[in-house]
Amino acid sequence: MGIMSELPLRAQLAAALGKGAASLSRATGRGDGSVIGGRVALKVEPDLLAKLARGRRIALVSATNGKTTTTRLITSALRELGGIATNEHGANMPTGHITALAKSPDARIGVLETDEKYLPQVLRETKPAVVVLMNLSRDQMDRASEINLLAKKWRDALAKSETHVIANADDPLVAWAGLGARYATWVSAGQRWKEDSWCCPECGGHLKRDPDPHWECPECGLRRPDTTWSVDNDNDTVTDPNAQELKLQLNLPGDANRANAVIALATAAAYGIHPKQALPRLREIESVAGRYTSVVTNGVEVRLLLSKNPAGWLESFAVLDPPRVPVILSVNAQIPDGKDTSWLWDVDYTVLKGRRVFVMGERRTDLALRLETDGVPFEIADRVDQIIATLKSEQPDITKVDVIANYTAFQQIRTAYGRVQ
């Protein structure tokens, strides 16, 4: 008997109307329907998310960076168990969760990317089997809470839950939040960006971080939990709780995706999937919602990298091609991005010296000023194809360009190339 047929009639009607609205949105080209479908359904049945979640083993995936990719990795690993309900398009608030669950009425497992701000609410309503926590850093400060307050909300919500937490022990804010849970699996997934976590989230004391990845507070004794999973970026390996080392060999680039992968493997293990079963599925993934995708235009390969905040830009810089490959930086400040672009001043752009740099986007002057302050030469442009034409006229043998863009800038570029996957 399907989950839908077990719902009260009002909830069935709400789900049906939501699916209809989502289909209409897609048919008219207004969007993928993930948000509008949930909004319509909630008008009819405000408690629909809780009702749709009933009877499913749900995993909620939350972080500042890497939510969409890790959700995709976990979903792929869990395909061994049958159909999965997931918000693959990244609609990570309750409206998107409702659409995802209603779209897969017979799926007994759900993997839901969850906005950091909404995690406590969604945790209460869905009663998930697993909550996955990866990192916390400043992002969209005009919309979200200050991150220490956000971590406290996570911690308080987890303390009232029976869920199994899988958390990155290397991030002090994430670990402190996860320590509120009754049961946790600790993963050493790394933390490249440390500028938001030098102070103890428990007492405010200065954290001691030596040797990395260890951290502890000399004032109150809070310390990094002991881990059972870990990733070795230098050797491209994961170590599981049985001390077995496994080669990752992902098709997704960089340390950040190795971190995402070890979290995904630990989550799959919580569902009973051995890492040797899960790894081949992770290796199949080459891009996620356009991230890391390469498209060829005018004979030049254009690789798309999404970065929304200082931590994300640091990770993107780490996977750039050699300095001979030009880079395009694009920044907007629309509602999904956050209106405040002051975070640009927290990014160290000096790593781009010696590389040809182009800037574009609605807030390109903000970005240009920041680059000028760091002594990084740049050129201003309007469109990627314009830049490619300029480069081809000057360097006929050019073959590759990297693009780093924040959320809406990324989506605009992606749409220009036909919503590349």
RODO-2510 file (C-alpha; in nm, 4 decimals, decimal comma):
residues 421
     n   res          X          Y          Z
     1     m     0,0000     0,0000     0,0000
     2     g     0,1511     0,3373    -0,1048
     3     i     0,2224     0,6254     0,1298
     4     m    -0,0222     0,8513    -0,0562
     5     s    -0,3131     0,6148    -0,0085
     6     e    -0,2435     0,6111     0,3655
     7     l    -0,2864     0,9892     0,3902
     8     p    -0,6095     1,1584     0,5027
     9     l    -0,8226     1,2826     0,2100
    10     r    -0,7329     1,6483     0,2760
    11     a    -0,3625     1,5686     0,2576
    12     q    -0,4139     1,3636    -0,0606
    13     l    -0,5958     1,6574    -0,2184
    14     a    -0,3222     1,9005    -0,1108
    15     a    -0,0518     1,6778    -0,2571
    16     a    -0,2430     1,6360    -0,5830
    17     l    -0,2994     2,0103    -0,6218
    18     g     0,0671     2,0749    -0,5480
    19     k     0,1778     1,8251    -0,8117
    20     g    -0,0592     1,9877    -1,0590
    21     a     0,0812     2,3345    -0,9887
    22     a     0,4349     2,2032    -1,0261
    23     s     0,3517     2,0394    -1,3596
    24     l     0,1883     2,3583    -1,4863
    25     s     0,4928     2,5620    -1,3851
    26     r     0,7206     2,3289    -1,5805
    27     a     0,4886     2,3193    -1,8818
    28     t     0,4731     2,6986    -1,9055
    29     g     0,8500     2,7364    -1,8600
    30     r     0,8197     2,9345    -1,5369
    31     g     1,0451     2,7013    -1,3403
    32     d     1,0902     2,3415    -1,2303
    33     g     0,7830     2,3633    -1,0035
    34     s     0,9658     2,2651    -0,6851
    35     v     0,8623     2,5732    -0,4872
    36     i     0,5189     2,6620    -0,6264
    37     g     0,3952     2,3058    -0,5882
    38     g     0,4797     2,3071    -0,2187
    39     r     0,3261     2,6509    -0,1661
    40     v    -0,0052     2,5458    -0,3160
    41     a    -0,0105     2,2222    -0,1157
    42     l     0,0610     2,4016     0,2128
    43     k    -0,2334     2,6371     0,1574
    44     v    -0,4626     2,3352     0,1596
    45     e    -0,2905     2,1322     0,4335
    46     p    -0,0442     2,3225     0,6598
    47     d     0,0717     1,9959     0,8224
    48     l     0,1414     1,8244     0,4910
    49     l     0,5194     1,7885     0,5313
    50     a     0,4808     1,5866     0,8506
    51     k     0,2136     1,3704     0,6913
    52     l     0,4183     1,3039     0,3772
    53     a     0,7260     1,2152     0,5843
    54     r     0,5427     0,9552     0,7908
    55     g     0,6546     0,5995     0,7232
    56     r     0,9776     0,7006     0,5483
    57     r     1,3425     0,6814     0,6564
    58     i     1,4513     1,0361     0,5794
    59     a     1,7977     1,1894     0,5780
    60     l     1,8251     1,5686     0,6064
    61     v     2,1450     1,7193     0,4657
    62     s     2,2457     2,0655     0,5861
    63     a     2,5536     2,2863     0,5596
    64     t     2,6606     2,6245     0,4286
    65     n     2,8459     2,4690     0,1337
    66     g     2,8119     2,1346    -0,0391
    67     k     2,4483     2,0511     0,0440
    68     t     2,3341     1,9921    -0,3136
    69     t     2,6349     1,7811    -0,4098
    70     t     2,6286     1,5722    -0,0923
    71     t     2,2533     1,5155    -0,1264
    72     r     2,3156     1,3875    -0,4784
    73     l     2,5983     1,1609    -0,3608
    74     i     2,3911     1,0133    -0,0778
    75     t     2,0921     0,9635    -0,3066
    76     s     2,3078     0,7812    -0,5574
    77     a     2,4586     0,5570    -0,2880
    78     l     2,1158     0,4652    -0,1505
    79     r     1,9688     0,3636    -0,4883
    80     e     2,0595     0,0082    -0,3847
    81     l     1,7594     0,0231    -0,1519
    82     g     1,4995     0,1232    -0,4117
    83     g     1,3295     0,4491    -0,5026
    84     i     1,4426     0,7694    -0,3285
    85     a     1,2431     1,0886    -0,2757
    86     t     1,4834     1,3807    -0,3105
    87     n     1,4843     1,7520    -0,3962
    88     e     1,7369     1,7164    -0,6760
    89     h     1,6838     2,0725    -0,8024
    90     g     1,7981     2,2229    -0,4708
    91     a     1,4631     2,3590    -0,3457
    92     n     1,5738     2,3147     0,0136
    93     m     1,2952     2,4741     0,2185
    94     p     0,9714     2,3025     0,3324
    95     t     0,7911     2,3880     0,0078
    96     g     1,0590     2,2030    -0,1887
    97     h     1,0536     1,9108     0,0536
    98     i     0,6779     1,8714     0,0086
    99     t     0,7150     1,8706    -0,3699
   100     a     0,9934     1,6102    -0,3527
   101     l     0,8020     1,3752    -0,1234
   102     a     0,4753     1,4127    -0,3160
   103     k     0,6551     1,3438    -0,6439
   104     s     0,7787     1,0051    -0,5132
   105     p     0,4786     0,8708    -0,3204
   106     d     0,6020     0,5118    -0,3042
   107     a     0,9612     0,5871    -0,1985
   108     r     1,0256     0,4677     0,1551
   109     i     1,3543     0,6598     0,1746
   110     g     1,3996     1,0351     0,1408
   111     v     1,7197     1,2405     0,1077
   112     l     1,6400     1,6093     0,1491
   113     e     1,8819     1,8984     0,1145
   114     t     1,7776     2,1384     0,3913
   115     d     1,8461     2,5098     0,4258
   116     e     2,0449     2,5788     0,7438
   117     k     1,7859     2,8211     0,8779
   118     y     1,4985     2,5753     0,8281
   119     l     1,6738     2,2652     0,9660
   120     p     1,5166     2,2821     1,3178
   121     q     1,1661     2,3163     1,1736
   122     v     1,2105     2,0385     0,9168
   123     l     1,3704     1,8168     1,1818
   124     r     1,0625     1,8555     1,4029
   125     e     0,8171     1,7912     1,1222
   126     t     0,9835     1,4995     0,9409
   127     k     1,1411     1,3134     1,2373
   128     p     1,4301     1,1968     1,0175
   129     a     1,6317     0,8794     1,0684
   130     v     1,9529     1,0694     0,9898
   131     v     2,0664     1,4323     0,9972
   132     v     2,3867     1,5133     0,8078
   133     l     2,5836     1,8227     0,9156
   134     m     2,8941     1,9289     0,7229
   135     n     3,0038     2,2914     0,7749
   136     l     2,8895     2,6321     0,8939
   137     s     3,0258     2,9683     0,7801
   138     r     2,8949     3,3159     0,7024
   139     d     2,6466     3,3250     0,4172
   140     q     2,3577     3,5568     0,3258
   141     m     2,3848     3,7491     0,6511
   142     d     2,0906     3,9684     0,5500
   143     r     1,8675     3,6595     0,5562
   144     a     2,0165     3,3978     0,7872
   145     s     2,1142     3,4233     1,1518
   146     e     2,4641     3,4868     1,2741
   147     i     2,6235     3,1421     1,2556
   148     n     2,6824     3,0890     1,6295
   149     l     2,3111     3,1464     1,6861
   150     l     2,2343     2,9102     1,3997
   151     a     2,4556     2,6417     1,5543
   152     k     2,2735     2,6838     1,8876
   153     k     1,9374     2,6364     1,7167
   154     w     2,0695     2,3185     1,5559
   155     r     2,2008     2,1935     1,8896
   156     d     1,8742     2,2636     2,0735
   157     a     1,6660     2,0938     1,8034
   158     l     1,8893     1,7864     1,7992
   159     a     1,8708     1,7554     2,1779
   160     k     1,4932     1,7050     2,1451
   161     s     1,5258     1,4472     1,8678
   162     e     1,6016     1,0761     1,8451
   163     t     1,7777     1,1158     1,5116
   164     h     2,1194     0,9735     1,4251
   165     v     2,3564     1,2608     1,3472
   166     i     2,6425     1,2242     1,1003
   167     a     2,8641     1,5281     1,1452
   168     n     3,1993     1,6759     1,0452
   169     a     3,4042     1,6806     1,3659
   170     d     3,6651     1,9119     1,2102
   171     d     3,4273     2,2105     1,2095
   172     p     3,3886     2,3306     1,5719
   173     l     3,0470     2,4877     1,5165
   174     v     2,9109     2,1736     1,3503
   175     a     3,0618     1,9497     1,6168
   176     w     2,9181     2,1597     1,9006
   177     a     2,5740     2,1421     1,7395
   178     g     2,6079     1,7679     1,6833
   179     l     2,7105     1,7083     2,0437
   180     g     2,3520     1,7949     2,1353
   181     a     2,2339     1,4716     1,9727
   182     r     2,1885     1,1448     2,1567
   183     y     2,3700     0,9429     1,8921
   184     a     2,6330     1,0655     1,6484
   185     t     2,8796     0,9331     1,3936
   186     w     3,1808     1,1608     1,3701
   187     v     3,3640     1,2142     1,0432
   188     s     3,6963     1,3868     0,9827
   189     a     3,6044     1,5622     0,6589
   190     g     3,8398     1,8613     0,6906
   191     q     3,7868     2,2362     0,7184
   192     r     3,9825     2,4597     0,4810
   193     w     3,7993     2,7813     0,5808
   194     k     3,8583     2,8455     0,9532
   195     e     3,7956     3,2192     0,9772
   196     d     3,4474     3,1742     1,1262
   197     s     3,5446     2,9309     1,3992
   198     w     3,8381     3,0555     1,6017
   199     c     3,6242     3,1062     1,9132
   200     c     3,4697     2,8345     2,1258
   201     p     3,0946     2,8039     2,0577
   202     e     3,0407     2,6937     2,4186
   203     c     3,2198     2,9658     2,6172
   204     g     3,3684     3,2133     2,3663
   205     g     3,7298     3,1279     2,4512
   206     h     3,9998     3,1178     2,1820
   207     l     4,0257     2,7704     2,0303
   208     k     4,3600     2,5950     2,0162
   209     r     4,4128     2,4369     1,6734
   210     d     4,7284     2,2307     1,6769
   211     p     4,7924     1,9936     1,5165
   212     d     4,5283     2,0212     1,2464
   213     p     4,2559     1,8910     1,2392
   214     h     4,2493     1,8765     1,6203
   215     w     4,0871     2,1652     1,8067
   216     e     4,0027     2,2266     2,1699
   217     c     3,9102     2,5057     2,4075
   218     p     4,1585     2,5592     2,6957
   219     e     3,8891     2,7497     2,8874
   220     c     3,5960     2,5060     2,9072
   221     g     3,7439     2,1822     2,7731
   222     l     3,5253     2,1507     2,4634
   223     r     3,7243     1,9468     2,2112
   224     r     3,6990     1,7768     1,8767
   225     p     3,5124     1,4460     1,9079
   226     d     3,6960     1,1262     1,8190
   227     t     3,6163     1,0220     1,4632
   228     t     3,5397     0,6847     1,3061
   229     w     3,5515     0,7973     0,9416
   230     s     3,8201     1,0109     0,7792
   231     v     3,9403     1,1324     0,4418
   232     d     4,3038     1,1637     0,3312
   233     n     4,3134     1,4225     0,0534
   234     d     4,6790     1,3666    -0,0312
   235     n     4,6264     0,9957    -0,0944
   236     d     4,2669     1,0225    -0,2210
   237     t     4,1480     0,7660     0,0333
   238     v     3,8724     0,7173     0,2898
   239     t     3,9162     0,5194     0,6097
   240     d     3,6039     0,3531     0,7497
   241     p     3,5272     0,2481     1,1130
   242     n     3,6971    -0,0891     1,0496
   243     a     4,0221     0,0923     0,9587
   244     q     3,9781    -0,0165     0,5968
   245     e     4,1252     0,2268     0,3418
   246     l     3,9392     0,2760     0,0167
   247     k     4,0449     0,4744    -0,2895
   248     l     3,7903     0,7413    -0,3782
   249     q     3,8768     0,8100    -0,7449
   250     l     3,5876     1,0534    -0,7877
   251     n     3,5013     1,2349    -1,1077
   252     l     3,4143     1,5444    -0,9034
   253     p     3,7207     1,7637    -0,8388
   254     g     3,8900     1,8874    -0,5219
   255     d     3,9150     1,8344    -0,1480
   256     a     3,5643     1,9699    -0,0886
   257     n     3,4152     1,6852    -0,2900
   258     r     3,6292     1,4299    -0,1130
   259     a     3,4805     1,5683     0,2091
   260     n     3,1327     1,5410     0,0612
   261     a     3,2046     1,1821    -0,0415
   262     v     3,3228     1,0606     0,2994
   263     i     3,0103     1,2134     0,4544
   264     a     2,7997     1,0355     0,1912
   265     l     2,9703     0,7024     0,2589
   266     a     2,9141     0,7370     0,6340
   267     t     2,5475     0,8149     0,5667
   268     a     2,5096     0,5181     0,3329
   269     a     2,6618     0,2964     0,6023
   270     a     2,3958     0,4186     0,8471
   271     y     2,1409     0,2792     0,6012
   272     g     2,3284    -0,0510     0,5806
   273     i     2,5165     0,0105     0,2534
   274     h     2,8823    -0,0977     0,2639
   275     p     3,1263     0,1614     0,1241
   276     k     3,2446    -0,0862    -0,1395
   277     q     2,8870    -0,0947    -0,2698
   278     a     2,8433     0,2816    -0,2492
   279     l     3,1713     0,3996    -0,4009
   280     p     3,1060     0,2913    -0,7618
   281     r     2,7850     0,4946    -0,7593
   282     l     2,9677     0,8035    -0,6297
   283     r     3,2239     0,7705    -0,9071
   284     e     2,9514     0,7896    -1,1713
   285     i     2,8726     1,1517    -1,0845
   286     e     3,0582     1,4112    -1,2909
   287     s     2,8477     1,7206    -1,2249
   288     v     2,5593     1,8278    -1,0002
   289     a     2,3001     2,0815    -1,1195
   290     g     2,5581     2,2313    -1,3543
   291     r     2,8383     2,2473    -1,0965
   292     y     3,1747     2,1374    -1,2421
   293     t     3,0163     2,0976    -1,5862
   294     s     3,2222     2,1915    -1,8887
   295     v     3,0669     2,3206    -2,2092
   296     v     3,2435     2,3984    -2,5349
   297     t     3,1801     2,7324    -2,7014
   298     n     3,3719     2,8623    -3,0031
   299     g     3,6199     2,5790    -2,9544
   300     v     3,6915     2,6702    -2,5893
   301     e     3,6008     2,4499    -2,2934
   302     v     3,4201     2,6581    -2,0268
   303     r     3,4090     2,4975    -1,6811
   304     l     3,1428     2,6233    -1,4378
   305     l     3,2143     2,6505    -1,0641
   306     l     2,9555     2,7715    -0,8123
   307     s     3,0781     2,9718    -0,5111
   308     k     2,8446     3,1698    -0,2862
   309     n     3,0565     3,2837     0,0092
   310     p     3,4193     3,3137     0,1272
   311     a     3,4507     2,9437     0,2149
   312     g     3,3128     2,8434    -0,1241
   313     w     3,5447     3,0748    -0,3154
   314     l     3,8439     2,9333    -0,1300
   315     e     3,7446     2,5820    -0,2405
   316     s     3,6954     2,6950    -0,6006
   317     f     4,0373     2,8592    -0,6107
   318     a     4,1846     2,5256    -0,5005
   319     v     4,0515     2,3449    -0,8106
   320     l     4,1380     2,6079    -1,0725
   321     d     4,3428     2,4950    -1,3670
   322     p     4,7044     2,6170    -1,4039
   323     p     4,7635     2,9955    -1,4227
   324     r     4,7764     2,9908    -1,8027
   325     v     4,3998     2,9218    -1,7972
   326     p     4,2001     3,2489    -1,7666
   327     v     3,9286     3,2797    -1,5022
   328     i     3,5967     3,4642    -1,5158
   329     l     3,4470     3,5863    -1,1867
   330     s     3,0801     3,6819    -1,1756
   331     v     2,8859     3,8213    -0,8778
   332     n     2,5219     3,9245    -0,8374
   333     a     2,3383     4,0403    -0,5243
   334     q     1,9815     3,9254    -0,5793
   335     i     1,7619     3,7808    -0,3036
   336     p     1,8894     3,4194    -0,3446
   337     d     2,2493     3,5488    -0,3257
   338     g     2,2010     3,7845    -0,0334
   339     k     2,2003     4,1592    -0,0903
   340     d     2,5140     4,2188     0,1156
   341     t     2,8384     4,1783    -0,0841
   342     s     3,0703     4,2801     0,1997
   343     w     3,1830     3,9152     0,2185
   344     l     3,3969     3,9820    -0,0902
   345     w     3,6464     4,1506     0,1420
   346     d     3,6969     3,8261     0,3358
   347     v     3,8267     3,6431     0,0290
   348     d     4,1994     3,6437    -0,0498
   349     y     4,2210     3,7115    -0,4220
   350     t     4,5991     3,7327    -0,4360
   351     v     4,6028     3,3657    -0,5434
   352     l     4,4813     3,4908    -0,8829
   353     k     4,7930     3,6981    -0,9494
   354     g     4,9673     3,5893    -1,2682
   355     r     4,6387     3,4733    -1,4211
   356     r     4,4201     3,6609    -1,6695
   357     v     4,1049     3,7614    -1,4782
   358     f     3,7711     3,8879    -1,6105
   359     v     3,4902     4,0237    -1,3924
   360     m     3,1208     4,0399    -1,4754
   361     g     2,7801     4,0281    -1,3102
   362     e     2,5520     4,2880    -1,1547
   363     r     2,8031     4,3697    -0,8794
   364     r     3,1149     4,3577    -1,0921
   365     t     3,2271     4,7006    -0,9696
   366     d     3,2282     4,5698    -0,6095
   367     l     3,4371     4,2768    -0,7234
   368     a     3,6643     4,4977    -0,9331
   369     l     3,7381     4,7238    -0,6366
   370     r     3,8204     4,4190    -0,4236
   371     l     4,0606     4,2829    -0,6874
   372     e     4,2254     4,6224    -0,7292
   373     t     4,2852     4,6378    -0,3530
   374     d     4,4581     4,2994    -0,3678
   375     g     4,6681     4,4122    -0,6647
   376     v     4,5089     4,1648    -0,9075
   377     p     4,4809     4,2981    -1,2669
   378     f     4,1374     4,2434    -1,4226
   379     e     3,9213     4,3208    -1,7253
   380     i     3,5488     4,4041    -1,7099
   381     a     3,3064     4,2278    -1,9436
   382     d     2,9346     4,1684    -1,9945
   383     r     2,9051     3,8087    -2,1153
   384     v     3,1023     3,4858    -2,1274
   385     d     3,0757     3,4585    -2,5067
   386     q     3,2148     3,8116    -2,5368
   387     i     3,5153     3,7124    -2,3263
   388     i     3,5693     3,3945    -2,5281
   389     a     3,5651     3,5947    -2,8527
   390     t     3,8220     3,8386    -2,7115
   391     l     4,0482     3,5575    -2,5958
   392     k     4,0224     3,3722    -2,9283
   393     s     4,1161     3,6846    -3,1222
   394     e     4,4262     3,7327    -2,9069
   395     q     4,5175     3,3693    -2,8382
   396     p     4,3860     3,1475    -3,1198
   397     d     4,5240     2,8361    -2,9468
   398     i     4,3320     2,8909    -2,6184
   399     t     4,1379     2,5781    -2,5181
   400     k     3,9991     2,6354    -2,1677
   401     v     3,8465     2,8950    -1,9317
   402     d     3,7244     2,8577    -1,5721
   403     v     3,4161     3,0445    -1,4465
   404     i     3,3459     3,1089    -1,0765
   405     a     3,0074     3,2625    -1,0037
   406     n     2,7715     3,3085    -0,7121
   407     y     2,4216     3,1652    -0,7183
   408     t     2,2096     3,3752    -0,9561
   409     a     2,5116     3,4686    -1,1680
   410     f     2,5857     3,0966    -1,2023
   411     q     2,2244     3,0228    -1,3002
   412     q     2,2271     3,3002    -1,5618
   413     i     2,5428     3,1608    -1,7207
   414     r     2,4102     2,8063    -1,6999
   415     t     2,0828     2,9100    -1,8669
   416     a     2,2757     3,0793    -2,1475
   417     y     2,4244     2,7374    -2,2244
   418     g     2,0913     2,5564    -2,2147
   419     r     2,0741     2,4614    -1,8403
   420     v     2,3726     2,2274    -1,8636
   421     q     2,3539     1,9424    -1,6149
***
